[in-house]
């Protein structure tokens, strides 16, 4: 379990959901702050950046997507909550900096597990890089600075997109199953979130080019680069 000093900001305007999420996370040992609208969320992050934010999409003031846009510079991991299983909403959320999403209604046990997994990944991202970088074809990945260039042009990725790309780049042209990506990139023990992988792959293709990642239907993905 993460240290009791870990702080989680819960941004949810439905009081019953906010209270349930906060109670579960406090039971997990986290310090939890709850706010109920977009402006208050941005102010809370700016005042004291949390270790992670659980963020509803639909909020008074302005929505969760706008909250993500306004606090991107703080590099706070974001678990987004959405009331609709709408792929467009999920892709937009991932594009503006969310690291993961859950569709309501959801299991509090699963939410807690994803919070722990996101924090483990955040810790890993701040650890010293094992190698300075990777160069595969026209793709350059600087792991120490967490920067990506394709064809000499820098491409801005979310933390999760960077981790996923680096994982695929470590074994180019090798098909990596979705379940393995969930385990090794997201740190999930179960395989219920394969659509999360698919959504992040779409984000990478949109930013780096559709030719970069090959889909093997029913199996997983492989990084394809010129020899």
C-alpha positions as CSV (number, residue, x, y, z in Angstrom):
1,X,0.0,0.0,0.0
2,X,1.2,3.5,-0.8
3,X,2.3,5.8,2.0
4,X,-0.4,7.5,4.1
5,X,1.1,10.8,3.0
6,X,-0.2,10.3,-0.5
7,X,-2.8,12.9,-1.4
8,X,-5.7,12.3,-3.7
9,X,-8.0,15.0,-5.0
10,X,-11.5,13.8,-5.8
11,X,-13.4,16.1,-8.1
12,X,-17.1,15.0,-8.3
13,X,-20.3,17.0,-8.0
14,X,-22.6,14.1,-7.1
15,X,-22.2,14.0,-3.3
16,X,-23.1,10.3,-2.9
17,X,-20.4,9.3,-5.4
18,X,-17.8,11.7,-4.0
19,X,-18.4,10.5,-0.4
20,X,-18.2,6.8,-1.5
21,X,-15.0,7.4,-3.4
22,X,-13.4,9.4,-0.6
23,X,-14.4,6.8,2.0
24,X,-12.8,4.0,0.0
25,X,-9.6,5.9,-0.7
26,X,-9.3,7.0,3.0
27,X,-9.7,3.3,4.0
28,X,-6.8,2.6,1.6
29,X,-4.6,5.0,3.6
30,X,-4.8,8.1,1.4
31,X,-5.3,11.7,2.4
32,X,-8.4,12.8,0.4
33,X,-9.6,16.3,-0.5
34,X,-13.0,16.6,-2.2
35,X,-14.2,19.5,-4.4
36,X,-17.3,19.6,-6.6
37,X,-16.7,21.9,-9.6
38,X,-14.1,22.7,-12.3
39,X,-12.8,26.1,-10.9
40,X,-12.3,24.6,-7.4
41,X,-10.4,21.7,-8.9
42,X,-8.0,23.9,-10.7
43,X,-7.5,26.1,-7.7
44,X,-6.8,23.0,-5.4
45,X,-4.2,21.6,-7.8
46,X,-2.5,25.0,-8.2
47,X,-2.4,25.5,-4.4
48,X,-1.1,22.1,-3.4
49,X,-0.6,19.6,-6.3
50,X,-2.0,16.2,-5.2
51,X,-0.3,12.9,-6.0
52,X,-3.3,11.9,-8.1
53,X,-6.7,13.3,-9.1
54,X,-9.9,11.4,-9.6
55,X,-11.8,13.6,-11.9
56,X,-15.4,13.5,-13.1
57,X,-16.1,14.7,-16.7
58,X,-19.4,16.5,-16.1
59,X,-18.9,19.3,-13.6
60,X,-20.3,22.7,-12.8
61,X,-18.3,25.8,-13.8
62,X,-16.4,24.0,-16.5
63,X,-16.0,20.3,-17.2
64,X,-13.3,17.8,-16.4
65,X,-11.7,18.0,-19.8
66,X,-11.1,21.7,-19.3
67,X,-9.7,21.0,-15.8
68,X,-7.1,18.6,-17.5
69,X,-6.1,21.3,-20.0
70,X,-5.6,23.9,-17.3
71,X,-3.4,21.7,-15.0
72,X,-1.4,19.8,-17.6
73,X,1.7,21.6,-16.5
74,X,1.5,20.1,-13.0
75,X,1.9,16.6,-14.3
76,X,-0.6,15.1,-11.9
77,X,-1.8,11.6,-12.8
78,X,-5.5,11.7,-13.6
79,X,-8.2,9.0,-13.4
80,X,-11.2,10.3,-15.2
81,X,-14.8,9.3,-14.4
82,X,-17.4,9.4,-17.2
83,X,-21.1,8.6,-17.1
84,X,-21.2,7.4,-20.7
85,X,-19.3,4.6,-22.4
86,X,-18.6,7.0,-25.2
87,X,-15.3,6.4,-27.0
88,X,-15.1,10.0,-28.2
89,X,-15.2,11.4,-24.7
90,X,-12.6,8.9,-23.6
91,X,-10.2,9.8,-26.4
92,X,-10.6,13.5,-25.8
93,X,-9.9,12.9,-22.1
94,X,-6.8,11.0,-22.9
95,X,-5.7,13.6,-25.4
96,X,-5.8,16.4,-22.8
97,X,-3.8,14.5,-20.2
98,X,-5.9,11.9,-18.5
99,X,-4.0,8.7,-17.7
100,X,-7.0,6.4,-17.4
101,X,-10.8,6.4,-17.3
102,X,-13.6,4.5,-15.7
103,X,-17.3,4.4,-16.8
104,X,-20.0,4.8,-14.1
105,X,-21.2,2.8,-12.4
106,X,-17.9,1.3,-11.2
107,X,-16.6,-1.0,-8.5
108,X,-14.9,0.9,-5.6
109,X,-12.5,-2.1,-5.4
110,X,-11.5,-1.6,-9.0
111,X,-11.2,2.2,-8.6
112,X,-8.8,1.7,-5.6
113,X,-6.7,-0.8,-7.6
114,X,-6.4,1.6,-10.5
115,X,-5.4,4.5,-8.2
116,X,-2.6,2.3,-6.7
117,X,-1.5,1.2,-10.2
118,X,-1.4,4.8,-11.5
119,X,0.7,5.9,-8.5
120,X,3.1,3.0,-9.0
121,X,3.5,4.1,-12.6
122,X,4.1,7.7,-11.6
123,X,6.8,6.6,-9.2
124,X,8.5,4.5,-11.9
125,X,8.3,7.5,-14.3
126,X,10.3,9.6,-11.9
127,X,13.0,7.0,-11.3
128,X,16.3,7.2,-13.2
129,X,15.9,5.9,-16.8
130,X,17.8,2.6,-17.3
131,X,19.1,3.7,-20.7
132,X,19.4,7.3,-22.1
133,X,17.2,6.7,-25.1
134,X,16.0,4.6,-28.1
135,X,16.3,5.3,-31.8
136,X,14.2,3.1,-34.1
137,X,14.0,4.3,-37.7
138,X,12.9,7.9,-37.6
139,X,11.5,7.5,-34.0
140,X,13.6,8.9,-31.2
141,X,12.7,8.3,-27.5
142,X,14.7,10.1,-24.8
143,X,13.8,8.2,-21.6
144,X,15.7,10.4,-19.3
145,X,13.9,13.6,-20.5
146,X,10.7,11.7,-21.4
147,X,10.7,13.3,-24.9
148,X,9.7,11.8,-28.2
149,X,10.6,12.9,-31.8
150,X,9.5,11.5,-35.1
151,X,11.3,12.7,-38.2
152,X,13.1,15.2,-36.0
153,X,9.9,16.8,-34.9
154,X,9.0,16.7,-31.2
155,X,5.7,15.1,-30.3
156,X,4.0,15.8,-27.0
157,X,2.6,12.7,-25.3
158,X,0.8,12.1,-22.1
159,X,2.7,10.2,-19.4
160,X,0.7,7.0,-20.2
161,X,1.2,7.4,-23.9
162,X,5.0,7.7,-23.3
163,X,5.1,4.6,-21.1
164,X,3.1,2.6,-23.6
165,X,5.3,3.7,-26.6
166,X,8.5,3.0,-24.7
167,X,7.2,-0.5,-23.8
168,X,6.4,-1.3,-27.5
169,X,9.7,0.3,-28.6
170,X,11.6,-2.0,-26.3
171,X,10.6,-5.0,-28.5
172,X,10.0,-3.6,-32.1
173,X,8.1,-5.7,-34.6
174,X,7.1,-8.0,-31.8
175,X,3.4,-8.4,-31.1
176,X,2.6,-7.6,-27.4
177,X,-0.8,-8.9,-26.2
178,X,-3.2,-6.4,-24.7
179,X,-3.2,-8.3,-21.4
180,X,0.5,-8.1,-21.1
181,X,0.4,-4.3,-21.8
182,X,-2.2,-3.9,-19.0
183,X,0.0,-5.9,-16.6
184,X,3.4,-4.3,-17.5
185,X,2.4,-0.7,-18.4
186,X,-0.7,-0.1,-16.3
187,X,0.2,-2.6,-13.5
188,X,-3.3,-4.2,-13.5
189,X,-3.7,-7.8,-12.3
190,X,-7.0,-8.3,-14.2
191,X,-7.7,-8.0,-17.9
192,X,-11.0,-6.1,-17.8
193,X,-9.5,-2.9,-19.2
194,X,-8.3,-3.9,-22.7
195,X,-10.3,-1.0,-24.1
196,X,-8.1,1.4,-22.2
197,X,-5.1,0.0,-24.2
198,X,-7.0,0.4,-27.5
199,X,-7.9,4.1,-26.7
200,X,-4.3,4.9,-25.8
201,X,-3.1,3.2,-29.0
202,X,-5.5,5.4,-31.0
203,X,-4.0,8.5,-29.3
204,X,-0.5,7.4,-30.2
205,X,-1.5,6.8,-33.9
206,X,-3.1,10.2,-34.0
207,X,0.0,12.0,-32.8
208,X,2.8,9.8,-34.3
209,X,1.1,8.5,-37.5
210,X,-1.2,5.6,-38.2
211,X,1.7,3.6,-39.8
212,X,3.7,3.3,-36.6
213,X,1.7,0.7,-34.7
214,X,0.3,-2.5,-36.2
215,X,-2.9,-4.2,-34.8
216,X,-3.0,-8.0,-34.7
217,X,-6.7,-8.5,-34.2
218,X,-7.6,-10.5,-31.1
219,X,-4.1,-10.5,-29.9
220,X,-2.4,-7.1,-29.4
221,X,-0.1,-4.5,-31.0
222,X,3.4,-4.2,-32.5
223,X,5.6,-1.2,-33.2
224,X,6.4,-1.1,-36.9
225,X,9.4,0.9,-38.1
226,X,11.5,1.0,-41.3
227,X,14.4,-1.3,-41.3
